[in-house]
Every structure is written in C-alpha cells, then in structure tokens.
Amino acid sequence: MPPQPPIDLSRRAPPSELPEWMDEPCTYDDFRQCLLDLRQVNRLTLSYRPTLDFLDRILDATRPTHPLRIVDVGSGGGDMLRRIERWADHRGVAVYLTGIDLNPFAARAAREFTSHHNEISWITGNAFATTQPIDIVLSSLFTHHLEAPEIVRFLAWSESVASCGWFINDLVRERIPHDLFAIVSKLLRWHRFVQHDGPVSFRRAFREPDWQHLLTAAGIPLSAVSLTRWTPGRLCVSRIKTPEHPAR
C-alpha cells in the first residue's frame, strides 16, 4: 500500500472536499450509537464548559427580565440543551429551550435520551425558517459541517435574530487535538463514524483568521465579537449584545 500524503492543516478543508460519514444517509441504529459515543467525547473533552461560561457572561451583561429563549442549532442528540437545563436550574434562571436539526433522526434520538420531565422542544427543520422570538442562538460542533457561504449566512442570521447574543462552540484546526482524537477514538473503540469523522472534523475546522474572514463577510464588526481557544481543541466565537455593541 503506497504511503499516504501528509495531512495539510494549513487550510480549512471544505465539506464538499472532505465528507463526513455521519452526514451521509445511514440507519437510525448507526446514528443513535454515534450520538451515544459523541456524548462520551463531549464529557471527556469538557465541551460544555465554553457554552456554559458564555451563558454566565451573558447573564451578567444583559440581566434579562424574562425567561431566556435559547435555540441550539444542529442540536443532534440534545446533550448540550440537557446540560443547559441543569445550568439554568442551578442559576435559578427561567429558560425556554429549543433544539433544531435538519436530520429527523436527531429529534427522535433527543426525545429518547431525554427524561419525560424535561421541557425541551425538539424540532426537525431549517433554523432559518423559524419565526419564534430568540434571545440566544447556540451551536456546538455545527459550523464545521457547513460550506463557507452557509457559515456566513448562519452568522448573519444569528446576528439578526438573537436579541441578547449568540455563541459558536467548534473545533480548532491544529495537529495535536487532531492526532490525539484519532488515537483515543481507536483505543476506546468508538463507532466507526466517530473514528472516521473526528479527524475529518478537525481538518474542516477553523483558526482565528478563518473566523475573521467569515465575520467580515457577514457584516459583523470584529470589535463586537470574541474569539477564544479552549483546551482541548476548541475555538469559540461569542457575541454579547451590549449598549456599546447593540443589535444591528
């Protein structure tokens, strides 16, 4: 077998060039098992911390007087919203939580994984079509699934509909987290989709100049946005709407 060419992390690989297996048609059993393994990934990598930190900051900055209407785009199996529900209970904050995903398997799995007492709405559809009022738009490991024009549209939409702010929790395109994920996913025998798609996701992920270019294309001032790296392997984009940087 000829040697494989070295992996190039100097540029973002678009989804059209480097597809993920989970984005292709599959059975519900495969999709469900993949989500269960991703839940373990999220716990091991402390992936909830950046989003919960953002929510703490947005509470301090905006001090909302009504229940926060939070929408998670690309919500998958719903892990993030269930964690946010516990955060809201701990903070004594009233929230309306909605998960939106294009894949109908996502809502089915989210309902299966969620206790009956949880009050989270799961919607199958395009987030751009929603007409409900939104205070906060969240996404986690979602934007690296999109082509650049789709990301620009998502940024512009988030800016236009979120009255308090928005947060993107995604991967950073670096060698160490890429290689570590490839090793750990095999050692822990995660689903074949996860073993394949994890390293691909890092190659489709971002560095700071990528986000600066996308934000500029979306017409969002860089001075209004924060780019923050979180260990291990995250690069997050946050926007809190304050009197200095209000909604457009």
Secondary structure as GFF3:
##gff-version 3
##sequence-region A 1 248
A	DSSP	three_ten_helix	21	23	.	.	.	ID=ss1
A	DSSP	alpha_helix	28	44	.	.	.	ID=ss2
A	DSSP	alpha_helix	49	62	.	.	.	ID=ss3
A	DSSP	beta_strand	68	73	.	.	.	ID=ss4
A	DSSP	alpha_helix	79	91	.	.	.	ID=ss5
A	DSSP	beta_strand	95	101	.	.	.	ID=ss6
A	DSSP	alpha_helix	104	113	.	.	.	ID=ss7
A	DSSP	beta_strand	120	124	.	.	.	ID=ss8
A	DSSP	three_ten_helix	127	129	.	.	.	ID=ss9
A	DSSP	beta_strand	134	140	.	.	.	ID=ss10
A	DSSP	three_ten_helix	143	145	.	.	.	ID=ss11
A	DSSP	alpha_helix	148	161	.	.	.	ID=ss12
A	DSSP	beta_strand	162	171	.	.	.	ID=ss13
A	DSSP	alpha_helix	175	187	.	.	.	ID=ss14
A	DSSP	alpha_helix	192	203	.	.	.	ID=ss15
A	DSSP	alpha_helix	208	217	.	.	.	ID=ss16
A	DSSP	three_ten_helix	222	224	.	.	.	ID=ss17
A	DSSP	beta_strand	226	230	.	.	.	ID=ss18
A	DSSP	beta_strand	234	240	.	.	.	ID=ss19
###
